[in-house]
Structures are given as C-alpha cells and as structure tokens.
Amino acid sequence: MSTRQTLLNSAKLNGNVKIDVLETSLFEKRPNDDAKAAKRKKTNGAPTAHEPTILRLDTPLQHIVPIAEPDGDEDVAWKNLLGNSIETPEEVHRIWGEDLDTMKQLENEFNIRINPYYASLIKEKDDPIYKQVVPNKNELIKGCCVDDPLNEERDSPVQSITHRYPDRVLFLVAHECAIYCRFCTRKRKVSDASKISLKYLQAGIDYIREHTEIRDIVLSGGDPLTLSDRRIEFILKSLRDIPHVEIIRIGTKIPCVLPQRITKKLVNIIKKYHPVYVNTHFNHPRELTPEAKQACERLADAGVPVGNQCVLLKGVNDDPETMKTLMKGLLKMRVRPYYIYQADIVKGTEHFRTKVEKGLEIIQAIRGHISGLGVPHYVIDSPGGGGKIPLLPHYIQKMDNDEVVMKNYKGDTYVYPQVKDDTTLNGHGLNGHNSYTLGGEINDYF
C-alpha cells in the first residue's frame, strides 16, 4: 500500500487530522505558535478547527489530502487545512530556507498563507507552484506598478461595490483567501478585514436593489467560498430575491487551491439559486489534481458552468506548451478556458510580468492545436479602469472593400471575398463569374 493511501486511510478513521507534507514537521508546537494563533484571522462565519493529530510523512512534498468519513462532517477536512496554513516568516524560513529578515519585510507588504494542500503541490524550491505563493525579495521592486492599477476605488459607490460596466457590478464579500497569491491584484485590501468586511455586506445588497440597471453580479473578495455555508446562502438568496438580478457569478480560486471546500452540501446550496456561474483560477497543469477534478465535476454535475481565468506569469506558465497542456487538462475536467490575463501592474509584481508579445505568441500557438472550446480570450484589464481589452495575433494581413487576406494557424494565406454594397447579383451571384480561388481542401469538398 502506498504512503499516500496509508495516510488517506488513516484520515478516514480520524476526520480531525493534520498531515505533515514536508520532511520537517510543519506543525509541531513551536515557540512562535502562540503568536501565530493570535495573528491569524478567524475564517468568516466558520468555527475554529480543533487542534489536529499530526501524521508524519518521510517523503518530502507529497500530495496528501485528509478526507472525512462519507457520512461525517464534510467541512472537517477543509477547515483543518485552512486552519493549519503556513502563515509566518518563521515557517517559510524553516521550511524552505528563505531569509528570515526578508520574509518579515515582505509580510509587512502582504500577508502569507499557504495551506497544506497547496504546499503539497510544490516539488522543489522556485518551481511554478512555489513562485505563486512563497514571498520573493523581488516583491520589493516597485517598477511602474501601483496599489490600485484598475482604479477600482474610483468606481466604488459603496465600500463593497465596484460599478464600472452599466449592467454589472463587482461585489466584494470576503477578505480571506485559501492561499495568498503573491501576484494578487487586490493585495491592497485582501486579508484586511477593515477593508473588505461583512459589515459592508448589506450596503452592497441595498445598492444592487436600488439600481435596477444591474443584472449581473460578480462575487469576489478575497474568496467568497471561504465564507461559511450559512453566509454564502444568505448572500445568494438576498441577490436572487432582487427581481432585476439575472446572473450571479462567483469568482473563486477554491477548486484549485482548496478543493476539499467544494462539498456536496455547498454545491446543493449553490444550485438552489441558478443561474449561478463559477469562474475559477488554475495557472499551471500541476494544479489539475484528482481532488481539483472532483471539485469541478461536482459543480458541473449541479448545473454550474465553470470557467477558468488564468494569469500569464513569468516563470510559471509563460510558454506555449505549458498553456496548451493546461487548457487541454481543464477541458477534461469540464472547465471552459475563459481568459488569459496579462498580469496587472500591481505593486510588488514586476517580476511576474511578461511582454505582451509572449501572450500573443501563446494564443497563436494554442489556436488550431486545441478545439475552439479550449482557446481563451487573451486580455489586458486596462490600467486606470478602462476595462478588459482583448488582444489577438495578426491574422488579418489585408482588408479592403473587395477582400480580406488572412493567415491561418499554420501561416498559410487565405482570401475571403467581401460582400458587395450593391445587392444586385451583377455577375457575382449564382451564375456569375467568381475570380476567387478557394483552398484545395474546400474545393475538394464541393
């Protein structure tokens, strides 16, 4: 029996279990534990997990996930994982050898959180998973980056709402996430309960109710699914009770970073308030685990369309093969690739940014080699609050009143005849002369 299966079986016998995913014990009682416990913010609406049992694992960085009894409390596993996250500079220093003083300085810029499930996906220091969550000294480089690159505060009529597009709003409902991504667009607010708070929840609901032009709500934060089931249902029901609200979308990284949170109970709540869409956030093929697949399939089985929004990140996914593998893997998990975002110019993220040409290269490499279902939109969320602007490779070589000259994904040239302004046939109709030569494959078809 494998080490993984042994530990999973042990977890079945004891839902309240913590598994040490690294060679060194992350979770032994340490001098800084009390300070960490005092510092850690309580999950909104969720009770604090009990002190767990520790299971040791000899092999480093194994992908081990505790699971609960089928008839037991589904919430035990994810609450324990979240409650036992790596959150202090001391832990990062001890586990990966990062400079302690630098880690303390970086923690002042943005909090640290790496839950054991996501930590278990790290194979080695500085790999694509590591780079997304472990603080890096390059975060101290400002470059051209700013705190609020999308100017969300300008378009915020009440504390919890960003109203930029006429018919939809962004509604911030939770300040916490299951991990804190080092490239977070909203790091000026995320993890800070004074800036994204449940006390602003009712004001947001009231604003939406008063503005009848709003038909589409995007729930975000933080991560909405770190809230308790009771709180999530309150929000969904409150919005669904507003007659002019048609669509509810949940922006969440949970299926990727804490898939144990997608419980049967949670899914049954969500499906009561359809149409509800989920946009999740996978950035690398290694995140496409069996646990993530189960989480996404639970949502899909409940009638929840799941889309993926990934961010183009230097050293993580900035090559065509990685992105092709990611998109193909997402489709197999019943997740539709939706966006590839050019990295926002957020303070502390200069080292993650790529040239825009890299994104265009990736899109060109994906199109034609994957079904259209797997080709996302490549967009820049324009600095200053101009909204999302799609970018495409230069497929059109020439366009005038007579024709459009294009290159396909192989680089071959094709011509599409323009419709004539004069709607009479004039020799171009059913029996008229056609001077255009179709591609060989099309001629063979006809």
LUMVONU-234737 format. One line per 8 residues: their letters; for each residue x, y, z of C-alpha. Coordinates in steps of 0.2 Angstrom, whole numbers, plus 5000, padded with zeros to 4 digits. Each point is the difference from the previous one (the first is absolute). Layout:
<atoms>
A) X Y Z ~ ...
</atoms>
This chain:
<atoms>
MSTRQTLL) 5000 5000 5000 ~ 5007 5017 4995 ~ 5005 5013 5013 ~ 4986 5011 4993 ~ 4987 4987 5002 ~ 5005 4995 5017 ~ 4998 5018 5006 ~ 4984 5002 4991
NSAKLNGN) 4993 4985 5009 ~ 5006 5007 5016 ~ 4991 5016 4997 ~ 4984 4991 4997 ~ 5001 4993 5017 ~ 5003 5017 5007 ~ 4992 5015 4991 ~ 5010 5012 5012
VKIDVLET) 5017 4996 4993 ~ 5014 5010 4994 ~ 5013 4993 4988 ~ 5018 5006 5000 ~ 5004 5002 4982 ~ 5018 5004 5001 ~ 5015 4991 5007 ~ 5001 5012 5015
SLFEKRPN) 4985 5001 5011 ~ 4990 5016 4995 ~ 4988 4999 5015 ~ 5009 4994 5015 ~ 4998 5012 5015 ~ 5013 5014 4997 ~ 5004 5016 5010 ~ 4991 5011 4987
DDAKAAKR) 4984 4990 5000 ~ 4991 5010 5013 ~ 5004 5016 4991 ~ 4995 4992 4983 ~ 4983 4995 5008 ~ 4997 5017 5006 ~ 5005 5008 4983 ~ 4989 4989 4989
KKTNGAPT) 4984 5007 4996 ~ 4985 4989 5003 ~ 4991 4993 4985 ~ 4984 5010 4997 ~ 4985 4991 5007 ~ 5010 4984 5002 ~ 5004 4992 5017 ~ 5019 4998 5005
AHEPTILR) 5006 4983 4996 ~ 5005 4989 5015 ~ 5018 4996 5003 ~ 5004 4986 4988 ~ 5010 4984 5001 ~ 5016 5000 4991 ~ 5005 4986 4988 ~ 5018 5000 4994
LDTPLQHI) 5005 4997 4982 ~ 5018 4995 4996 ~ 4999 5005 4981 ~ 5001 5019 4998 ~ 4987 5010 4991 ~ 4988 4986 4998 ~ 4982 5004 4994 ~ 4990 4994 5015
VPIAEPDG) 4982 5005 5003 ~ 4990 4996 5016 ~ 4982 4994 4996 ~ 4986 4998 5012 ~ 4988 4985 5002 ~ 4987 5000 4986 ~ 4986 5002 5013 ~ 5010 5012 5011
DEDVAWKN) 5003 5018 5000 ~ 5006 5005 4983 ~ 5007 5017 5006 ~ 5013 4992 5012 ~ 5013 4997 4987 ~ 5000 5017 4992 ~ 4998 5010 5016 ~ 5015 4990 5007
LLGNSIET) 5010 5004 4984 ~ 4996 5018 5001 ~ 5003 5001 5019 ~ 5017 4993 4998 ~ 5007 5010 4986 ~ 5018 5007 4999 ~ 4998 5018 5005 ~ 5016 5006 5009
PEEVHRIW) 5017 5006 4993 ~ 5007 4987 5013 ~ 4992 4986 4992 ~ 5005 5005 4982 ~ 5018 5002 5006 ~ 5000 4983 5009 ~ 4992 4990 4986 ~ 5008 5007 4985
GEDLDTMK) 5015 5010 5006 ~ 4994 5017 4995 ~ 5009 5015 5009 ~ 4990 5003 5016 ~ 5003 5019 5000 ~ 4994 5001 4982 ~ 4985 4990 5003 ~ 4995 5011 5015
QLENEFNI) 5002 5015 4988 ~ 4989 4992 4987 ~ 4987 4995 5012 ~ 4998 5019 5004 ~ 4996 5002 4982 ~ 4987 4986 4998 ~ 4995 4986 5012 ~ 5006 4982 4997
RINPYYAS) 4988 4985 4999 ~ 5004 4983 4992 ~ 4989 4986 5005 ~ 5007 4983 5002 ~ 4991 4993 4985 ~ 5007 5013 4988 ~ 5017 4999 5009 ~ 5000 4981 4995
LIKEKDDP) 5000 5005 4982 ~ 5017 5008 5001 ~ 5013 4988 4994 ~ 5016 5011 5002 ~ 5004 5017 5005 ~ 4996 5013 4987 ~ 4989 4989 4989 ~ 4984 5007 4992
IYKQVVPN) 4990 4996 5016 ~ 5013 5007 5012 ~ 5001 5016 4990 ~ 4981 5004 5002 ~ 4999 4999 5019 ~ 5017 5002 5008 ~ 5006 5018 5003 ~ 5015 5006 4989
KNELIKGC) 5012 5014 5003 ~ 4995 5007 4982 ~ 4983 5005 5008 ~ 5010 5015 5007 ~ 5003 5006 4982 ~ 4987 5013 4996 ~ 5003 5003 4981 ~ 4985 5008 4992
CVDDPLNE) 4988 4991 5011 ~ 4987 5008 5012 ~ 4988 4995 5014 ~ 4984 5001 4990 ~ 5004 4998 4981 ~ 4982 4997 4995 ~ 4994 5016 5009 ~ 4987 4990 5009
ERDSPVQS) 4998 5012 5014 ~ 4995 5014 4988 ~ 4985 4989 4994 ~ 4995 4995 5018 ~ 4984 5009 5005 ~ 4999 4990 5016 ~ 5014 4991 5009 ~ 4996 4982 4993
ITHRYPDR) 4995 5005 4982 ~ 5010 5004 4984 ~ 4988 5006 4987 ~ 5009 5002 4984 ~ 4989 4992 4986 ~ 4982 5006 4998 ~ 4992 4984 5004 ~ 5011 4991 5012
VLFLVAHE) 5010 5002 5016 ~ 5014 4993 5010 ~ 4994 4996 5017 ~ 5014 4996 5013 ~ 4993 4989 5014 ~ 5015 4992 5008 ~ 5018 5006 5005 ~ 5008 4983 5002
CAIYCRFC) 5007 4988 4987 ~ 5005 4981 5002 ~ 5018 5006 4994 ~ 5007 5017 4997 ~ 5006 5002 4983 ~ 5016 5010 4999 ~ 4993 5008 4983 ~ 4983 5005 5008
TRKRKVSD) 4992 5015 4991 ~ 4991 5005 5016 ~ 5014 4998 5013 ~ 4996 5017 5006 ~ 4984 4993 5008 ~ 5001 4981 5000 ~ 5003 4993 5017 ~ 4995 5016 5008
ASKISLKY) 4984 4999 5009 ~ 4998 5019 5002 ~ 5000 5002 4981 ~ 4989 4985 4995 ~ 4988 4996 5014 ~ 4983 4992 5003 ~ 4994 5017 5007 ~ 5000 5007 4983
LQAGIDYI) 4990 4985 4993 ~ 4982 5007 5002 ~ 5006 5017 4993 ~ 5005 4990 4984 ~ 4984 4991 4999 ~ 4990 5016 5002 ~ 5010 5009 4987 ~ 4996 4985 4987
REHTEIRD) 4981 5001 5005 ~ 4999 5018 4997 ~ 5009 5000 4983 ~ 4988 4991 4989 ~ 5012 5001 4985 ~ 5011 4986 5009 ~ 4997 4983 4993 ~ 5016 4991 5003
IVLSGGDP) 5010 4998 5016 ~ 5018 4994 5002 ~ 5003 4994 5018 ~ 5018 5002 5005 ~ 5012 5006 5014 ~ 5010 4991 5006 ~ 4992 4984 4996 ~ 4981 4999 5003
LTLSDRRI) 5001 4981 5003 ~ 5011 5002 5016 ~ 4984 5006 5008 ~ 4989 4988 5009 ~ 4986 4991 4991 ~ 4987 5010 5010 ~ 5008 5017 4995 ~ 5001 4994 4981
EFILKSLR) 4982 4995 5000 ~ 4995 5017 5008 ~ 5009 5009 4986 ~ 4993 4990 4986 ~ 4983 5000 5006 ~ 5000 5019 5003 ~ 5006 5003 4982 ~ 4988 4988 4992
DIPHVEII) 4986 5008 5009 ~ 5003 5016 4990 ~ 4989 5000 4985 ~ 5012 5008 4988 ~ 5015 4989 5004 ~ 5002 4987 4987 ~ 5017 4992 5001 ~ 5011 4997 5015
RIGTKIPC) 5018 4996 4998 ~ 5012 4994 5013 ~ 5019 5004 4998 ~ 5009 4987 5010 ~ 5017 4991 5000 ~ 4994 4987 5012 ~ 4998 4985 4987 ~ 5019 5003 4997
VLPQRITK) 5007 5003 5017 ~ 4988 4992 5012 ~ 4989 4988 4991 ~ 4994 4992 5016 ~ 4989 5015 5002 ~ 4989 4996 4986 ~ 4989 4988 5010 ~ 4984 4992 4995
KLVNIIKK) 4991 5011 5013 ~ 5008 5016 4992 ~ 4995 4995 4983 ~ 4982 4996 5005 ~ 4999 5018 5006 ~ 5007 5008 4985 ~ 4989 4990 4988 ~ 4984 5007 5009
YHPVYVNT) 5004 5017 4993 ~ 5003 4997 4981 ~ 5005 5007 4988 ~ 5017 5001 5010 ~ 5017 4999 4991 ~ 5017 4996 5008 ~ 5016 5008 4993 ~ 5015 4991 5008
HFNHPREL) 5018 5003 4998 ~ 5013 4986 4995 ~ 5017 5007 4994 ~ 5010 4984 4997 ~ 4997 4982 4995 ~ 5006 4993 5016 ~ 4985 5008 5009 ~ 4989 4988 4991
TPEAKQAC) 4999 4987 5013 ~ 4987 4986 5003 ~ 4993 5010 5014 ~ 4999 5016 4989 ~ 4991 4989 4987 ~ 4988 4994 5012 ~ 4996 5017 5006 ~ 4997 5007 4983
ERLADAGV) 4989 4985 4995 ~ 4989 5002 5015 ~ 4997 5018 4995 ~ 4996 4994 4982 ~ 4989 4986 5005 ~ 4990 5013 5010 ~ 4997 5010 4984 ~ 5013 5013 5004
PVGNQCVL) 5010 5005 4985 ~ 5019 5002 5005 ~ 5012 5011 4991 ~ 5018 5003 5003 ~ 5009 5017 5001 ~ 5019 4998 5000 ~ 5014 5013 5001 ~ 5015 5000 4989
LKGVNDDP) 5015 4999 5012 ~ 5018 5000 4997 ~ 5008 4984 5005 ~ 4983 4992 5003 ~ 4991 4997 4984 ~ 5008 5012 4987 ~ 5003 4987 4987 ~ 4988 4992 4987
ETMKTLMK) 5002 4982 5005 ~ 4996 5003 5018 ~ 4984 5010 4995 ~ 4995 4987 4987 ~ 5001 4987 5013 ~ 4991 5010 5013 ~ 4985 5004 4988 ~ 4999 4982 4994
GLLKMRVR) 5000 4994 5018 ~ 4986 5013 5005 ~ 4989 4994 4986 ~ 5002 4982 5007 ~ 4994 5006 5017 ~ 4985 5008 4992 ~ 5007 5018 5002 ~ 4999 5012 4986
PYYIYQAD) 5015 5011 4997 ~ 4994 5018 5001 ~ 5014 5013 5002 ~ 5018 5001 5000 ~ 5004 5016 5009 ~ 5016 5010 4996 ~ 5006 5003 5018 ~ 4994 5016 5008
IVKGTEHF) 5012 5014 5004 ~ 4998 4997 5019 ~ 5013 5006 5012 ~ 5012 4986 5004 ~ 4997 4989 4985 ~ 5012 5007 4987 ~ 5010 4984 5000 ~ 4984 4990 4994
RTKVEKGL) 4997 5011 4985 ~ 5004 4994 4982 ~ 5000 5010 4984 ~ 4983 5001 4992 ~ 5008 4991 4985 ~ 5002 4984 5010 ~ 4981 5000 5003 ~ 4997 5002 4981
EIIQAIRG) 5012 4986 4997 ~ 4991 4988 5011 ~ 4983 5004 4993 ~ 5007 4997 4982 ~ 5008 4984 5006 ~ 4983 4994 5008 ~ 4988 5004 4986 ~ 4999 4986 4988
HISGLGVP) 5008 4988 5011 ~ 4986 4999 5013 ~ 4981 5000 4997 ~ 4993 5017 5000 ~ 4992 4995 5017 ~ 5018 5001 5007 ~ 5005 5017 4993 ~ 4998 5014 5013
HYVIDSPG) 4999 5018 4997 ~ 5017 5009 5003 ~ 4996 5017 5008 ~ 5008 5014 5008 ~ 4989 5008 5014 ~ 5005 5017 4995 ~ 5010 5011 5013 ~ 4990 5014 5007
GGGKIPLL) 4983 4991 4999 ~ 4996 4999 4982 ~ 4994 4982 5001 ~ 5006 4984 4991 ~ 5007 5002 4983 ~ 5002 4984 4989 ~ 5016 4997 4990 ~ 5002 4989 4985
PHYIQKMD) 5015 4995 4990 ~ 5001 5008 4982 ~ 4990 4988 4990 ~ 4993 5014 4988 ~ 5014 5004 4988 ~ 4989 5012 4989 ~ 4982 5006 5000 ~ 4991 5011 4987
NDEVVMKN) 4983 5001 4991 ~ 5004 4985 4989 ~ 5008 4987 5012 ~ 5008 4995 5016 ~ 5017 4992 4999 ~ 5003 4989 5015 ~ 5013 4988 5007 ~ 4994 4984 5009
YKGDTYVY) 5009 4992 5015 ~ 5012 4991 4988 ~ 5005 5017 4992 ~ 4991 4996 4984 ~ 4991 5014 4991 ~ 4982 5000 4996 ~ 4988 5013 4992 ~ 4982 5004 5005
PQVKDDTT) 4990 5010 4987 ~ 4991 5015 5007 ~ 4981 5001 4997 ~ 4996 5014 4987 ~ 4991 5015 5006 ~ 4989 4999 4984 ~ 4989 4985 5004 ~ 4996 4996 4982
LNGHGLNG) 5009 4985 4994 ~ 5010 5009 4986 ~ 5009 4985 4995 ~ 5005 4995 5018 ~ 4984 4990 5003 ~ 4995 4982 4997 ~ 5005 5000 4982 ~ 5013 5013 5000
HNSYTLGG) 5018 4999 4998 ~ 5010 4998 5016 ~ 5019 5005 4999 ~ 5004 4993 5018 ~ 5009 4984 5001 ~ 4995 4990 5016 ~ 5013 4989 5009 ~ 5003 4983 4993
EINDYF) 4991 4991 5015 ~ 4984 5011 4997 ~ 5000 4997 4982 ~ 5001 4981 5003 ~ 4986 5001 5011 ~ 4988 5009 4988
</atoms>
